[in-house]
Amino acid sequence: MLDSEQFRKARILIVDDQPANVRLLERILAGAGYSNVVGTTDPFLVAGIVAEGEPDLILLDLLMPEKDGFAVMQELAGQIPASTYLPILVLTADTTAEAKLRALSMGAKDFLTKPFDRAEALLRIRNLLETRLLYLALQNENERLEEMVRRRTQELEDRLAAARSEADHRRALLEELAAEQAASWADVGGSPGVDGGASI
């Protein structure tokens, strides 16, 4: 079960070429209790920021000069493993179906239309963060179970190896005893159940 502390500490990256938009979102998020928010107006820095510490959510403007949101998503697609769920909430004034379909096909999970409503923005952000945090919790649980299976398998292999070693040791002892017995019978000139040849 997720708690408020997990949401508060969630890492959120804001990418918008307009400083006023970045500051507005930072204020909205801070007011809602989010304490781990990074904002940038330079889309060329996104890959480096993500590499330093993968965020839990990216708020990404689509319409930016020189490098737009589509180019950023394309770059991140080559940087982040396909198995990783890193939600991207697109910020855009372009409400055309073409823009939405293109954004969705490139990895966007939701849209926030500019100018956006504060309550709607916080709800969409929380919904995406909830999915991300549940994904991470499931991933951690799977890793924990895999480690348990690995340790249990190793324990069983160790026990099997010990049992085989014990069996080999016992077999060697039996062979040694049999050899000693055979030697003692040879010394007395006979073998078990056979008359040594002495006459009366």
Stockholm file with secondary structure:
# STOCKHOLM 1.0

chainA/1-200         MLDSEQFRKARILIVDDQPANVRLLERILAGAGYSNVVGTTDPFLVAGIVAEGEPDLILLDLLMPEKDGFAVMQELAGQIPASTYLPILVLTADTTAEAKLRALSMGAKDFLTKPFDRAEALLRIRNLLETRLLYLALQNENERLEEMVRRRTQELEDRLAAARSEADHRRALLEELAAEQAASWADVGGSPGVDGGASI
#=GR chainA/1-200 SS CCCHHHHHTCCEEEECSCHHHHHHHHHHHHHTTCCCEEEESCGGGHHHHHHHSCCSEEEEESCCSSSCHHHHHHHHHHHSCTTCCCCEEEEESCCCHHHHHHHHHTTCCEEEESSCCHHHHHHHHHHHHHHHHHHHHHHHHHHHHHHHHHHHHHHHHHHHHHHHHHHHHHHHHHHHHHHHHHHHHHHTTCCTTSCCCCCC
#=GC SS_cons         CCCHHHHHTCCEEEECSCHHHHHHHHHHHHHTTCCCEEEESCGGGHHHHHHHSCCSEEEEESCCSSSCHHHHHHHHHHHSCTTCCCCEEEEESCCCHHHHHHHHHTTCCEEEESSCCHHHHHHHHHHHHHHHHHHHHHHHHHHHHHHHHHHHHHHHHHHHHHHHHHHHHHHHHHHHHHHHHHHHHHHTTCCTTSCCCCCC
//
